[in-house]
Amino acid sequence: MEGPGEPEEEKCCICFNRITGPCSECEDIIPAVTREECPVSRGVCNHRFHFHCISRWLEEQNICPLDRRSWTFEDV
């Protein structure tokens, strides 16, 4: 938890876990997940989500969960 005056850590708005940590799916099945096993993806809209989270989201709808614009992965 952040203290007074400290910036809030970015979270994946799909699973609500820290973006720098594993998604809830990985957290449940792998005790010590690496960034390679649970990567972060960014859309051209500049919003970031865990790859597993946004992939599941996109199975249902091809829009960004935050701004509702058409989703396109940003090339890294």
N, C-alpha and C positions, 0 to 999 in steps of 0.2 A: 504494500500500500504506500502511496506517495504521501509525503509530509506536506505541510503548508509551504506554498511557494515553489514546490517541485513540479515539473511538468508531468502530466499523466502519461503513462506508457501506452503506446499504440496497441490496440487490441484488434483481433479479427472479429468483425461484426457478425460473423456467421456462428462461430463457436464461442466467442467471447474470451478466449484464451489470449495471452500476450502473443503478439506477432513474432516476437523473438524466441518463443518457446514452441513446443509441439502443439498441434491441433488436438481437440478432444478425442478424436478417433485414434491417433497415434499414442496419446497419453494413456489410453485404456489398454492398448495391446503391447506396447513396447516400453519397458521401464526407463531406458536411457536412450532417447531418440536424438539423432544428430540432425543438423540442418539439411544434410543431403537426403535424409530419410523423410523429412517433413519440410519441404521447401516452401518459400513464400513466392506468390505470383503477383504481378502488377498488371493492371489493365492500362489501356491507352488513356483512360480517365485519371490515371495516377493513384487509384485506390489499390490497397494491398490486402491480400487474404492468404491464408494457408492454401496451398495448391489443392489439397484433398477437399477442403471446404468449398472452394469456388467450383471445383470440378463437379461435386455433388449438386451444387446450386444450379449449374448450367445444364444439368440433365433435365431439369424442369422448365427453365426459362433462360433465354440468352440475353439477360440484362444485368447490369451492375446492381448489386443489392443496395448500394447507397444512393446513387443518382438516377437509377432506372434507365440509363442510356444503354444502347446496344453494347454488349461486352466484346472486346477484342483484347487478347493477351498482348502485352508490350514485349517486343523482342529485346532480349537482354544481351 
